[in-house]
Amino acid sequence: MEEISMVDLKGQYKKIRDEIEKAVQNVFHSTAFINGKEVKEFSGNLENYLNVKHVIPCGNGTDALQVALMALGLKPGDEVITADFTFIATVEAIALLGLKPRLVDVRPDDFNIDPDSIEKAINEKTKAIIPVHLYGQCAPMEDIIDLAQKYNLYVVEDAAQATGVDYLFEDGHKKKAGTIGDIGCTSFFPSKNLGAYGDGGAILTNNDELAEKLRYTVNHGMKVKYYHDYVGINSRLDSLQAAILNVKLKYLDKYNMARQDAARYYDQILKEHKNLVIPKKVTWSNHIFHQYTLKTKGISRDLLKERLAAREIPAMIYYPVPLHCQKAYQNPDYSDKDFIVTEELCKTVISLPIHTELSKEQLNYITHNLLEIADEL
């Protein structure tokens, strides 16, 4: 059996190596390393895939969030509500602009932001909500959009872990994650479901006016070269990464299905164990399993991880520390009662290997040993 990895980028690359190398060689031959034709092609291809009017590529997912907030014209001191249980980039982008993060709790079963907690946190300073589509399925967007309309707030989706997810509305129509709110943001970090071979990101919107601001903001605020109408930053997706992403976008649905197949295998084997809680699938969204995240119940999560590692089975903790406990983002206004779910999740979640190249032999080895260890603890 081959070594088990959390993400097997090498195995995935081998299957598309010829296409990747041809695409990269074309960039080398053109020498248009910045804003080459591949960037425009990728933007158009992703627009078609997501059925969104505008895709604005940028340097990474964190930049995407920062630029999105810049384009909305928020002022220092304005509050932005987001989830306490997520990667640091979401709150980091808020703080970098002098805005005030307002962290709220998440739902215990699907780990996404809780609309009731959002509404309790809204005040006269609140200007926007950033729901995070965590682990590969959507937050309850209809409830969030209703709140945004009720209180006249912007919605910026953090879809970095959910590229390709379908959101099913109550009336039956669908939209892709990142295309529902005012602006969507995603990341092409290599381990993502649609991953580059370096950093990359994109900003998504159906709003023509916002799209114009976003395009100028990622390019130093320039409408015309050397004429700067906005305060901007320098954040570009380079041509090499766009060329790679153009190849991989063709396989994204296949990649997501492979992850779903692996998740179904895990579910079937692990669902009856009294000390393991398999991920909940919500009714309004499919799940593309950027992570397959269990909760432990009645056993030590950390000891489980340690014993899996001893059998050469990697596992990760996403995330071990709530954002409100991070030194950079502590706020005396918060109470421990505000984050009961997040506090518990940080003690109990554990993510198993999930990627496009997992074999049945590897899945069997992981689940067999996981059950054996869980029984011993």
C-alpha positions as CSV (number, residue, x, y, z in Angstrom):
1,M,0.0,0.0,0.0
2,E,1.2,3.5,-0.9
3,E,1.9,6.0,1.9
4,I,-1.3,7.7,3.1
5,S,-1.3,11.5,2.7
6,M,-3.8,14.1,3.9
7,V,-3.7,15.4,0.3
8,D,-2.0,13.6,-2.5
9,L,-1.1,16.3,-5.0
10,K,1.7,14.2,-6.6
11,G,-0.7,11.3,-7.5
12,Q,-3.2,13.8,-9.0
13,Y,-0.5,15.6,-11.0
14,K,0.8,12.4,-12.5
15,K,-2.6,11.7,-14.1
16,I,-2.7,15.2,-15.8
17,R,1.0,15.7,-16.2
18,D,1.1,16.0,-20.0
19,E,-1.7,18.6,-20.1
20,I,-0.1,20.6,-17.3
21,E,3.3,20.6,-18.9
22,K,1.9,21.7,-22.2
23,A,0.0,24.5,-20.6
24,V,3.0,25.7,-18.7
25,Q,5.3,25.5,-21.7
26,N,2.9,27.7,-23.7
27,V,3.3,30.4,-21.0
28,F,7.1,30.0,-21.1
29,H,7.0,30.4,-24.9
30,S,4.8,33.5,-24.8
31,T,6.8,35.0,-21.8
32,A,3.6,36.8,-20.8
33,F,4.0,35.8,-17.2
34,I,1.7,38.5,-15.8
35,N,-1.8,39.1,-17.2
36,G,-1.2,36.7,-20.1
37,K,-4.1,35.3,-22.2
38,E,-4.3,32.3,-19.8
39,V,-5.6,34.6,-17.0
40,K,-8.4,35.9,-19.2
41,E,-9.2,32.4,-20.4
42,F,-9.4,31.1,-16.9
43,S,-11.6,34.0,-15.7
44,G,-14.0,33.2,-18.5
45,N,-14.0,29.5,-18.0
46,L,-14.6,29.9,-14.2
47,E,-17.4,32.4,-15.0
48,N,-19.1,29.8,-17.2
49,Y,-18.6,27.1,-14.6
50,L,-20.0,29.1,-11.7
51,N,-22.6,30.9,-13.8
52,V,-21.5,34.2,-12.4
53,K,-21.0,37.5,-14.4
54,H,-17.6,38.5,-13.1
55,V,-14.5,36.6,-11.9
56,I,-11.7,38.8,-10.8
57,P,-8.5,36.7,-10.2
58,C,-6.1,37.8,-7.5
59,G,-3.0,36.6,-5.6
60,N,-4.7,34.5,-2.9
61,G,-7.8,33.9,-1.0
62,T,-6.9,36.3,1.8
63,D,-6.4,39.1,-0.7
64,A,-9.8,38.2,-2.2
65,L,-11.5,38.9,1.2
66,Q,-9.6,42.1,1.8
67,V,-10.3,43.5,-1.7
68,A,-13.9,42.5,-1.4
69,L,-14.2,44.6,1.8
70,M,-12.3,47.5,0.2
71,A,-14.7,47.6,-2.7
72,L,-17.6,47.9,-0.4
73,G,-16.3,51.2,1.0
74,L,-16.4,50.2,4.6
75,K,-14.8,52.6,7.1
76,P,-12.6,51.9,10.1
77,G,-14.7,51.0,13.1
78,D,-17.5,49.4,11.0
79,E,-18.3,45.9,12.2
80,V,-18.3,42.8,10.1
81,I,-19.8,39.6,11.5
82,T,-18.2,36.2,10.8
83,A,-17.8,32.8,12.3
84,D,-15.6,32.1,15.4
85,F,-14.8,28.6,14.0
86,T,-12.8,29.1,10.8
87,F,-9.3,29.7,9.5
88,I,-7.7,33.0,10.6
89,A,-7.7,34.6,7.1
90,T,-11.4,35.4,7.4
91,V,-11.0,37.6,10.4
92,E,-7.5,38.8,9.4
93,A,-8.9,40.5,6.3
94,I,-11.4,42.4,8.4
95,A,-8.8,43.6,10.9
96,L,-6.2,44.6,8.3
97,L,-8.6,47.3,7.1
98,G,-9.3,48.7,10.6
99,L,-12.7,47.2,10.6
100,K,-14.0,45.5,13.8
101,P,-14.5,41.7,13.6
102,R,-17.7,40.6,15.4
103,L,-17.3,36.8,16.0
104,V,-20.3,34.6,16.5
105,D,-20.9,31.0,17.2
106,V,-21.6,28.2,14.7
107,R,-24.0,25.3,14.4
108,P,-23.1,22.1,16.2
109,D,-23.8,19.6,13.5
110,D,-22.6,21.2,10.2
111,F,-20.1,23.6,11.7
112,N,-21.3,26.6,9.7
113,I,-22.2,30.0,11.1
114,D,-25.5,30.2,13.1
115,P,-28.0,32.8,11.8
116,D,-29.5,33.2,15.3
117,S,-26.1,34.2,16.6
118,I,-25.7,36.6,13.7
119,E,-28.9,38.4,14.4
120,K,-28.0,38.8,18.1
121,A,-24.7,40.4,17.1
122,I,-26.2,43.0,14.7
123,N,-26.0,46.6,15.9
124,E,-25.9,50.1,14.4
125,K,-22.2,49.6,13.5
126,T,-22.7,46.4,11.6
127,K,-22.2,46.7,7.8
128,A,-21.5,43.2,6.5
129,I,-21.7,39.5,7.2
130,I,-19.0,37.0,6.0
131,P,-20.5,33.5,6.1
132,V,-17.8,30.8,5.7
133,H,-18.8,27.7,3.7
134,L,-16.8,25.4,6.0
135,Y,-15.2,22.1,5.0
136,G,-17.1,22.0,1.6
137,Q,-20.7,22.7,2.2
138,C,-22.7,25.9,2.3
139,A,-23.8,27.9,5.3
140,P,-27.6,28.5,5.5
141,M,-27.5,31.3,2.9
142,E,-31.3,32.0,2.6
143,D,-31.5,32.8,6.3
144,I,-28.4,35.0,6.0
145,I,-29.6,36.8,3.0
146,D,-32.9,37.5,4.7
147,L,-31.0,39.0,7.7
148,A,-28.9,41.1,5.3
149,Q,-32.0,42.5,3.6
150,K,-33.7,43.1,6.9
151,Y,-30.8,45.1,8.3
152,N,-29.4,46.5,5.1
153,L,-26.1,44.6,5.2
154,Y,-23.6,43.4,2.7
155,V,-22.9,39.6,2.3
156,V,-19.4,38.5,1.4
157,E,-19.1,34.7,1.0
158,D,-15.9,33.0,2.0
159,A,-16.1,30.1,-0.4
160,A,-12.4,29.1,-0.2
161,Q,-13.3,25.6,0.8
162,A,-16.4,25.2,-1.4
163,T,-15.6,25.8,-5.0
164,G,-18.1,23.8,-7.0
165,V,-20.7,23.4,-4.3
166,D,-24.4,23.8,-5.3
167,Y,-26.8,25.7,-3.1
168,L,-30.4,24.6,-3.4
169,F,-33.0,27.3,-2.7
170,E,-36.4,26.5,-1.2
171,D,-38.0,27.3,-4.6
172,G,-35.9,24.7,-6.3
173,H,-33.3,26.8,-8.2
174,K,-29.6,26.4,-7.6
175,K,-26.5,28.7,-7.4
176,K,-22.9,27.9,-6.9
177,A,-21.2,28.7,-3.6
178,G,-19.7,32.2,-3.8
179,T,-22.3,33.5,-6.3
180,I,-25.2,34.1,-3.8
181,G,-24.2,37.2,-1.8
182,D,-23.0,40.6,-3.0
183,I,-19.4,39.2,-3.4
184,G,-17.8,35.8,-3.2
185,C,-14.2,35.0,-2.5
186,T,-12.3,31.8,-3.1
187,S,-8.8,30.4,-2.9
188,F,-6.7,28.2,-5.2
189,F,-4.2,27.2,-2.5
190,P,-2.8,23.8,-3.7
191,S,-4.7,21.7,-1.3
192,K,-8.1,23.1,-2.2
193,N,-10.5,21.2,-4.4
194,L,-9.5,23.4,-7.3
195,G,-5.9,24.0,-6.4
196,A,-3.1,25.8,-8.2
197,Y,0.6,24.9,-7.9
198,G,1.2,28.0,-5.9
199,D,-0.9,30.7,-4.4
200,G,-4.0,32.1,-6.2
201,G,-7.5,33.4,-5.5
202,A,-10.5,35.0,-7.1
203,I,-13.4,37.4,-6.3
204,L,-16.9,36.7,-7.7
205,T,-19.8,39.0,-8.2
206,N,-22.9,39.6,-10.4
207,N,-22.8,43.3,-9.6
208,D,-21.3,45.3,-12.5
209,E,-20.4,48.3,-10.4
210,L,-18.7,46.2,-7.7
211,A,-16.8,44.3,-10.4
212,E,-15.3,47.5,-11.8
213,K,-14.1,48.5,-8.3
214,L,-12.7,45.0,-7.7
215,R,-10.8,44.9,-10.9
216,Y,-9.2,48.3,-10.3
217,T,-8.5,47.6,-6.6
218,V,-6.4,44.4,-7.3
219,N,-4.3,46.5,-9.8
220,H,-3.2,49.4,-7.6
221,G,-6.5,51.2,-8.0
222,M,-5.8,52.0,-11.7
223,K,-8.4,52.6,-14.3
224,V,-5.8,53.8,-16.8
225,K,-2.1,53.1,-16.4
226,Y,-0.5,55.5,-13.9
227,Y,-3.9,57.1,-13.1
228,H,-5.2,55.8,-9.8
229,D,-8.9,56.4,-9.0
230,Y,-9.0,54.0,-6.0
231,V,-6.7,53.0,-3.1
232,G,-5.7,49.6,-4.3
233,I,-3.2,46.8,-3.8
234,N,-1.1,44.6,-6.0
235,S,-2.7,41.2,-6.1
236,R,-2.5,39.2,-9.3
237,L,-3.0,35.6,-10.4
238,D,0.0,34.9,-12.6
239,S,-0.2,33.3,-16.0
240,L,1.4,30.1,-15.0
241,Q,-1.1,29.5,-12.2
242,A,-4.0,30.4,-14.5
243,A,-2.7,27.9,-17.1
244,I,-2.6,25.2,-14.5
245,L,-6.1,26.1,-13.2
246,N,-7.5,26.0,-16.7
247,V,-6.5,22.4,-16.9
248,K,-7.7,21.4,-13.5
249,L,-11.0,23.2,-13.8
250,K,-12.0,20.6,-16.4
251,Y,-11.6,17.9,-13.8
252,L,-13.2,19.7,-10.8
253,D,-16.5,17.9,-10.9
254,K,-14.7,14.6,-11.2
255,Y,-12.4,15.6,-8.3
256,N,-15.3,16.5,-6.1
257,M,-17.1,13.2,-6.9
258,A,-13.9,11.3,-5.9
259,R,-13.9,13.1,-2.5
260,Q,-17.6,12.3,-2.1
261,D,-17.0,8.6,-2.8
262,A,-14.3,8.5,-0.2
263,A,-16.6,10.3,2.3
264,R,-19.4,7.8,1.6
265,Y,-17.0,5.0,2.4
266,Y,-16.0,6.6,5.7
267,D,-19.7,7.3,6.5
268,Q,-20.7,3.7,5.9
269,I,-18.0,2.2,8.1
270,L,-17.9,4.7,10.9
271,K,-21.6,5.8,11.3
272,E,-22.5,3.2,14.0
273,H,-19.5,3.8,16.3
274,K,-20.6,5.3,19.7
275,N,-17.5,7.5,20.0
276,L,-17.4,8.9,16.5
277,V,-19.9,11.4,15.0
278,I,-19.8,11.5,11.2
279,P,-20.3,14.8,9.3
280,K,-23.8,16.0,8.9
281,K,-25.0,16.8,5.4
282,V,-27.4,19.7,5.2
283,T,-30.5,19.7,3.0
284,W,-29.7,23.0,1.2
285,S,-26.3,22.1,-0.1
286,N,-24.3,19.3,-1.4
287,H,-20.9,18.5,0.2
288,I,-17.6,18.3,-1.7
289,F,-15.5,17.4,1.4
290,H,-12.6,19.8,1.3
291,Q,-12.3,18.2,4.7
292,Y,-13.9,15.0,6.1
293,T,-14.3,16.1,9.8
294,L,-15.5,13.8,12.5
295,K,-16.4,14.7,16.1
296,T,-15.2,12.5,19.0
297,K,-17.6,11.7,21.8
298,G,-16.4,10.3,25.1
299,I,-12.8,9.7,24.0
300,S,-9.7,11.9,23.8
301,R,-9.4,13.5,20.3
302,D,-5.8,14.2,20.8
303,L,-4.9,10.7,21.9
304,L,-6.8,9.4,18.9
305,K,-4.8,11.6,16.6
306,E,-1.5,10.4,18.3
307,R,-2.3,6.7,17.9
308,L,-3.4,7.2,14.3
309,A,-0.1,8.8,13.6
310,A,1.7,5.8,15.2
311,R,0.1,3.7,12.5
312,E,1.1,6.1,9.8
313,I,-2.3,7.6,9.3
314,P,-2.3,11.3,9.2
315,A,-5.1,13.4,10.7
316,M,-5.4,17.1,11.3
317,I,-7.3,19.4,13.7
318,Y,-9.2,22.2,11.9
319,Y,-9.2,24.2,14.2
320,P,-7.7,23.8,17.6
321,V,-8.2,27.3,18.9
322,P,-11.3,29.5,18.6
323,L,-10.7,32.9,16.9
324,H,-11.9,34.7,20.0
325,C,-9.1,33.1,22.0
326,Q,-6.4,34.0,19.6
327,K,-4.2,36.7,21.2
328,A,-4.6,39.1,18.2
329,Y,-8.4,39.0,18.3
330,Q,-9.3,38.9,21.9
331,N,-12.2,41.2,22.8
332,P,-13.4,41.9,26.4
333,D,-16.9,42.3,25.1
334,Y,-17.1,38.6,24.4
335,S,-18.5,36.1,27.0
336,D,-17.7,32.4,27.2
337,K,-21.4,31.8,26.7
338,D,-21.2,33.4,23.2
339,F,-19.1,30.5,21.9
340,I,-20.3,27.3,23.5
341,V,-20.4,25.3,20.3
342,T,-17.1,26.6,19.0
343,E,-15.3,25.8,22.2
344,E,-16.6,22.2,22.1
345,L,-15.7,21.7,18.5
346,C,-12.1,22.9,19.0
347,K,-11.8,20.0,21.5
348,T,-13.5,17.3,19.5
349,V,-13.0,17.7,15.7
350,I,-10.6,15.6,13.8
351,S,-10.2,15.5,10.0
352,L,-9.2,12.3,8.1
353,P,-7.3,12.1,4.9
354,I,-9.6,13.1,2.0
355,H,-8.4,13.7,-1.6
356,T,-8.9,12.5,-5.2
357,E,-6.4,9.6,-5.1
358,L,-7.5,7.6,-2.0
359,S,-7.6,3.9,-2.8
360,K,-10.0,1.4,-1.3
361,E,-7.0,-0.3,0.3
362,Q,-6.0,3.0,2.0
363,L,-9.6,3.7,3.0
364,N,-9.9,0.2,4.5
365,Y,-6.7,0.6,6.4
366,I,-7.7,4.0,7.8
367,T,-11.2,2.9,8.9
368,H,-10.1,-0.5,10.3
369,N,-7.4,1.1,12.5
370,L,-9.6,4.1,13.4
371,L,-12.3,1.8,14.8
372,E,-9.8,-0.4,16.6
373,I,-8.2,2.6,18.3
374,A,-11.5,4.2,19.1
375,D,-12.6,0.9,20.8
376,E,-9.4,0.9,22.9
377,L,-9.7,4.5,24.1
